């Protein structure tokens, strides 16, 4: 006679567990899988929240994203669409400030100088800086021309903060002046957009100003023609 339906079969013949119950190893793998899925999900949320604009490191406590700026002389008129630029031929004010670590940085007569004004949150600046870095590596900077950057319009609630991390990661090769919280250096040069390039001659007079992304071959040609090298 066949055994009743609920009679257990011996372990040697492959015991079946009552419906609704799982082997301990199966439950363990389910728990582990769930934990791994949770970890991956949290990592994905963090990555999406930060994106490419999240700095890779906290700024050093020795670095200041704003520095006091002293402007001596008359600020240049703000840039507009007027042609020719009314600032051309005008002597720019002397600007004394410091880099993120407090090293003095000045914009003053002495050498032909290209001033590059940058904002950490500006996508055009983020694309232009690598071009500038490569331009320098390729030896494209005209001989005798000094280059100084100004990190301005800095804001901790905007992407890609702090600028000190960003420019260090990009290996920006020239001195950087950290503008004041009031953007005094930028205002002194008449900035109205990003990035802005201001070319000064050895006497500190404006040779040209231009705003927006510029191909390096075009920028190099502009400098060469303006300086006469």
C-alpha positions as CSV (number, residue, x, y, z in Angstrom):
1,X,0.0,0.0,0.0
2,X,1.3,3.5,-0.8
3,X,2.2,5.6,2.2
4,X,-0.1,8.5,3.1
5,X,0.5,11.8,1.2
6,X,2.0,13.6,4.2
7,X,4.4,10.8,5.1
8,X,8.1,12.1,4.9
9,X,10.5,10.3,2.6
10,X,13.8,9.3,4.1
11,X,16.8,11.7,3.8
12,X,18.7,9.1,1.8
13,X,16.0,9.4,-1.0
14,X,16.1,13.2,-0.9
15,X,13.9,14.7,1.8
16,X,11.6,17.5,0.6
17,X,11.0,20.4,3.0
18,X,7.5,21.5,3.7
19,X,6.2,24.2,1.3
20,X,7.1,27.8,2.2
21,X,10.4,26.9,3.8
22,X,13.9,27.4,2.1
23,X,17.2,26.0,2.8
24,X,19.5,28.1,5.1
25,X,22.0,28.6,2.3
26,X,19.4,29.9,0.0
27,X,18.2,32.5,2.5
28,X,21.8,33.5,3.2
29,X,22.4,34.2,-0.5
30,X,19.1,36.2,-0.7
31,X,20.3,38.4,2.2
32,X,23.8,38.9,0.8
33,X,22.3,39.8,-2.6
34,X,19.9,42.3,-1.1
35,X,22.8,44.0,0.8
36,X,24.9,44.2,-2.4
37,X,22.0,45.7,-4.3
38,X,21.5,48.3,-1.5
39,X,25.2,49.3,-1.6
40,X,25.2,49.6,-5.4
41,X,22.0,51.7,-5.3
42,X,23.4,54.1,-2.7
43,X,26.7,54.5,-4.7
44,X,24.6,55.2,-7.8
45,X,22.6,57.9,-6.0
46,X,25.8,59.6,-4.8
47,X,27.3,59.5,-8.2
48,X,24.2,61.0,-9.8
49,X,24.0,63.7,-7.2
50,X,27.6,64.7,-7.6
51,X,28.2,64.3,-11.3
52,X,31.3,65.5,-13.0
53,X,31.1,68.8,-11.1
54,X,31.8,67.3,-7.7
55,X,35.4,68.0,-6.5
56,X,37.5,65.0,-5.8
57,X,38.9,66.3,-2.5
58,X,38.0,68.7,0.3
59,X,40.0,72.0,0.0
60,X,43.0,72.3,2.2
61,X,42.3,74.5,5.3
62,X,45.4,76.5,4.3
63,X,43.7,77.6,1.1
64,X,41.2,80.5,0.8
65,X,38.8,80.7,-2.1
66,X,38.6,84.5,-1.6
67,X,41.4,86.8,-1.0
68,X,41.5,90.6,-0.4
69,X,42.1,92.6,-3.6
70,X,43.4,96.2,-3.9
71,X,42.7,98.1,-7.1
72,X,44.8,101.2,-7.9
73,X,43.6,103.3,-10.7
74,X,40.4,103.7,-12.7
75,X,38.5,100.5,-13.5
76,X,37.9,99.7,-17.1
77,X,34.5,100.2,-18.7
78,X,32.4,97.0,-18.7
79,X,32.7,95.0,-21.9
80,X,29.8,95.2,-24.3
81,X,29.1,94.7,-28.0
82,X,30.6,98.0,-29.0
83,X,33.2,97.9,-31.7
84,X,36.0,98.9,-31.2
85,X,36.2,98.1,-27.5
86,X,36.4,101.5,-25.8
87,X,38.9,100.1,-23.3
88,X,41.6,99.5,-26.0
89,X,44.5,101.9,-25.4
90,X,43.4,102.7,-21.9
91,X,45.7,101.9,-19.0
92,X,44.2,99.2,-16.8
93,X,44.3,99.7,-13.0
94,X,47.0,97.9,-11.0
95,X,45.5,94.9,-9.2
96,X,47.2,93.4,-6.1
97,X,45.9,90.2,-4.6
98,X,47.0,86.7,-3.7
99,X,46.6,83.1,-4.8
100,X,44.6,80.6,-2.8
101,X,47.6,79.8,-0.6
102,X,48.3,83.5,0.0
103,X,51.2,83.9,-2.4
104,X,51.1,87.6,-3.7
105,X,49.9,88.0,-7.3
106,X,49.8,91.3,-9.1
107,X,48.6,92.6,-12.4
108,X,50.7,95.6,-13.3
109,X,52.9,97.1,-16.0
110,X,56.2,95.4,-16.7
111,X,55.6,92.6,-19.2
112,X,52.9,92.0,-21.9
113,X,50.3,90.1,-19.8
114,X,47.3,88.0,-20.8
115,X,44.7,87.9,-17.9
116,X,42.3,85.0,-18.0
117,X,39.2,85.4,-15.9
118,X,37.5,82.1,-14.9
119,X,34.5,80.9,-12.9
120,X,34.6,77.4,-11.5
121,X,30.9,76.8,-12.3
122,X,31.1,78.0,-15.9
123,X,30.9,75.1,-18.5
124,X,32.7,77.3,-21.0
125,X,35.6,77.9,-18.6
126,X,35.7,74.1,-17.8
127,X,36.2,73.4,-21.5
128,X,38.7,76.3,-22.1
129,X,41.1,75.5,-19.2
130,X,42.2,72.1,-20.6
131,X,42.8,73.9,-24.0
132,X,45.0,76.5,-22.3
133,X,46.9,73.8,-20.4
134,X,47.6,71.9,-23.6
135,X,48.5,75.1,-25.5
136,X,51.2,75.7,-22.9
137,X,52.5,72.2,-23.1
138,X,52.7,72.5,-26.9
139,X,54.8,75.7,-26.6
140,X,52.2,77.9,-28.2
141,X,52.4,80.8,-25.8
142,X,54.2,83.7,-27.5
143,X,57.6,84.4,-26.1
144,X,57.8,87.2,-23.5
145,X,54.0,87.0,-22.7
146,X,53.0,86.5,-19.1
147,X,49.7,84.8,-18.2
148,X,47.8,85.3,-15.0
149,X,44.5,83.7,-14.1
150,X,41.8,85.2,-11.9
151,X,39.3,82.9,-10.2
152,X,36.2,85.0,-9.7
153,X,32.5,84.8,-9.1
154,X,33.2,82.0,-6.6
155,X,30.3,80.5,-4.9
156,X,30.1,77.5,-2.6
157,X,26.6,76.6,-3.6
158,X,27.5,76.3,-7.3
159,X,29.0,73.3,-9.2
160,X,32.7,72.4,-9.3
161,X,33.5,74.2,-6.0
162,X,36.1,74.9,-4.8
163,X,38.1,76.6,-7.7
164,X,41.4,75.7,-5.9
165,X,40.7,72.0,-6.4
166,X,39.5,72.4,-9.9
167,X,42.5,74.4,-11.2
168,X,44.9,72.1,-9.3
169,X,43.4,69.0,-10.9
170,X,43.6,70.6,-14.3
171,X,47.3,71.5,-13.7
172,X,46.8,75.2,-14.5
173,X,50.4,76.2,-15.1
174,X,50.2,80.0,-14.3
175,X,49.7,82.1,-11.2
176,X,46.0,82.4,-10.1
177,X,44.6,85.3,-8.2
178,X,41.7,84.5,-6.0
179,X,39.2,87.4,-6.4
180,X,37.5,88.9,-3.4
181,X,33.9,88.0,-2.5
182,X,32.9,91.3,-4.1
183,X,34.6,90.4,-7.4
184,X,36.7,93.5,-7.3
185,X,39.4,92.2,-9.6
186,X,36.9,91.2,-12.2
187,X,35.0,94.5,-12.0
188,X,38.3,96.4,-12.4
189,X,38.8,94.8,-15.8
190,X,35.2,95.2,-16.9
191,X,34.2,91.6,-16.9
192,X,30.7,90.8,-18.2
193,X,31.0,87.1,-19.2
194,X,33.1,83.9,-18.9
195,X,35.8,83.2,-19.7
196,X,37.2,86.6,-20.4
197,X,40.6,87.4,-21.8
198,X,42.3,90.8,-21.3
199,X,45.6,91.4,-23.1
200,X,47.8,94.2,-21.7
201,X,51.0,95.6,-23.1
202,X,54.2,96.2,-21.1
203,X,52.8,99.6,-20.0
204,X,49.6,98.1,-18.7
205,X,47.4,99.4,-21.6
206,X,44.6,97.3,-23.0
207,X,45.4,95.7,-26.4
208,X,42.2,93.7,-26.6
209,X,39.5,92.1,-24.6
210,X,37.4,89.1,-25.6
211,X,34.8,86.9,-23.9
212,X,33.7,83.3,-24.5
213,X,35.5,80.1,-25.7
214,X,38.4,80.8,-28.0
215,X,40.4,78.3,-30.0
216,X,44.1,78.4,-29.1
217,X,45.2,79.0,-32.6
218,X,42.9,82.1,-32.8
219,X,44.0,83.3,-29.3
220,X,47.7,82.9,-30.3
221,X,47.2,84.8,-33.5
222,X,45.4,87.6,-31.6
223,X,48.3,87.9,-29.1
224,X,51.0,87.8,-31.7
225,X,49.3,90.6,-33.7
226,X,48.6,92.7,-30.7
227,X,52.0,92.5,-29.2
228,X,53.9,92.5,-32.5
229,X,56.0,89.4,-31.8
